Amino acid sequence: MKDFMITPLKKPPMLLERVRDNITSVRDRLVNTIIENRDVEKIISSYDRSSTFFYCDPPYYGLADYTSQGSKPFSKEDHVRLKECLAKIDGKFLLSINDHSEIRKLYSGFNIKQVEVRYSVCRTDKSSMANELFISNYEMRVVE
């Protein structure tokens, strides 16, 4: 009879205990998080205080409307409404969006920083570099 060795898998299979631990970890991180599904103006007006920080990540301008996911498109008018709403808040905001001349024009009265990012749908070498904008109503410092 030949000797043989059983070697463990490099990545152990997902065990029920690990799933439970992962869910608990996510729950703990989100305990004070509020997730809303309402119009942007209603959400911002509901939570706006001088101590509030809004992170906004709207659909990319001119690239995505998300209608395939059953949502109503986020139109040019919606981008204008978002900007007008953010222009009136007491709190602070940071918005990230694709670099587009219309967005630069729309937010010209705010602080705009351009950063280069790598876009990739999966972990392959088929990714590409593009510019993204960080827009805020406060002075930003981008650390590289």
Contacts in CASP RR format, 6 or more apart in sequence:
PFRMAT RR
TARGET T0000
AUTHOR 0000-0000-0000
METHOD contacts of the structure
MODEL  1
MKDFMITPLKKPPMLLERVRDNITSVRDRLVNTIIENRDVEKIISSYDRS
STFFYCDPPYYGLADYTSQGSKPFSKEDHVRLKECLAKIDGKFLLSINDH
SEIRKLYSGFNIKQVEVRYSVCRTDKSSMANELFISNYEMRVVE
36 43 0 8 1.000
40 58 0 8 1.000
40 78 0 8 1.000
40 81 0 8 1.000
40 82 0 8 1.000
40 85 0 8 1.000
41 81 0 8 1.000
41 85 0 8 1.000
44 54 0 8 1.000
44 85 0 8 1.000
44 86 0 8 1.000
44 89 0 8 1.000
45 85 0 8 1.000
47 54 0 8 1.000
48 54 0 8 1.000
48 89 0 8 1.000
48 90 0 8 1.000
48 91 0 8 1.000
49 90 0 8 1.000
49 91 0 8 1.000
50 90 0 8 1.000
50 91 0 8 1.000
51 91 0 8 1.000
52 89 0 8 1.000
52 90 0 8 1.000
52 91 0 8 1.000
52 92 0 8 1.000
53 91 0 8 1.000
53 92 0 8 1.000
53 93 0 8 1.000
53 94 0 8 1.000
54 86 0 8 1.000
54 89 0 8 1.000
54 91 0 8 1.000
54 92 0 8 1.000
54 93 0 8 1.000
54 94 0 8 1.000
55 93 0 8 1.000
55 94 0 8 1.000
55 95 0 8 1.000
55 96 0 8 1.000
56 82 0 8 1.000
56 86 0 8 1.000
56 93 0 8 1.000
56 94 0 8 1.000
56 95 0 8 1.000
56 96 0 8 1.000
57 95 0 8 1.000
57 96 0 8 1.000
57 97 0 8 1.000
58 74 0 8 1.000
58 78 0 8 1.000
58 79 0 8 1.000
58 82 0 8 1.000
58 95 0 8 1.000
58 97 0 8 1.000
59 65 0 8 1.000
59 66 0 8 1.000
59 74 0 8 1.000
60 97 0 8 1.000
60 98 0 8 1.000
60 100 0 8 1.000
61 76 0 8 1.000
61 79 0 8 1.000
61 97 0 8 1.000
61 98 0 8 1.000
61 100 0 8 1.000
61 102 0 8 1.000
61 103 0 8 1.000
62 98 0 8 1.000
62 100 0 8 1.000
63 98 0 8 1.000
64 74 0 8 1.000
65 73 0 8 1.000
65 74 0 8 1.000
65 75 0 8 1.000
66 73 0 8 1.000
66 74 0 8 1.000
67 73 0 8 1.000
76 102 0 8 1.000
79 103 0 8 1.000
79 106 0 8 1.000
80 106 0 8 1.000
82 95 0 8 1.000
83 106 0 8 1.000
83 107 0 8 1.000
86 93 0 8 1.000
86 95 0 8 1.000
86 137 0 8 1.000
87 137 0 8 1.000
89 137 0 8 1.000
91 137 0 8 1.000
92 136 0 8 1.000
92 137 0 8 1.000
92 138 0 8 1.000
93 136 0 8 1.000
93 137 0 8 1.000
94 134 0 8 1.000
94 135 0 8 1.000
94 136 0 8 1.000
94 140 0 8 1.000
95 107 0 8 1.000
95 133 0 8 1.000
95 134 0 8 1.000
95 135 0 8 1.000
95 136 0 8 1.000
96 132 0 8 1.000
96 133 0 8 1.000
96 134 0 8 1.000
96 135 0 8 1.000
97 103 0 8 1.000
97 132 0 8 1.000
97 133 0 8 1.000
97 135 0 8 1.000
98 130 0 8 1.000
98 131 0 8 1.000
98 132 0 8 1.000
98 133 0 8 1.000
99 114 0 8 1.000
99 130 0 8 1.000
99 131 0 8 1.000
99 132 0 8 1.000
99 133 0 8 1.000
103 133 0 8 1.000
103 135 0 8 1.000
104 112 0 8 1.000
104 133 0 8 1.000
107 133 0 8 1.000
107 135 0 8 1.000
110 135 0 8 1.000
110 136 0 8 1.000
110 137 0 8 1.000
111 135 0 8 1.000
111 136 0 8 1.000
111 137 0 8 1.000
111 138 0 8 1.000
111 139 0 8 1.000
111 140 0 8 1.000
112 133 0 8 1.000
112 134 0 8 1.000
112 135 0 8 1.000
113 133 0 8 1.000
113 134 0 8 1.000
113 135 0 8 1.000
113 140 0 8 1.000
113 142 0 8 1.000
114 131 0 8 1.000
114 132 0 8 1.000
114 133 0 8 1.000
115 131 0 8 1.000
115 132 0 8 1.000
115 133 0 8 1.000
115 134 0 8 1.000
115 142 0 8 1.000
116 129 0 8 1.000
116 130 0 8 1.000
116 131 0 8 1.000
116 132 0 8 1.000
117 129 0 8 1.000
117 130 0 8 1.000
117 131 0 8 1.000
117 132 0 8 1.000
118 127 0 8 1.000
118 128 0 8 1.000
118 129 0 8 1.000
119 127 0 8 1.000
119 128 0 8 1.000
119 129 0 8 1.000
119 130 0 8 1.000
120 126 0 8 1.000
120 127 0 8 1.000
120 128 0 8 1.000
134 140 0 8 1.000
134 142 0 8 1.000
END
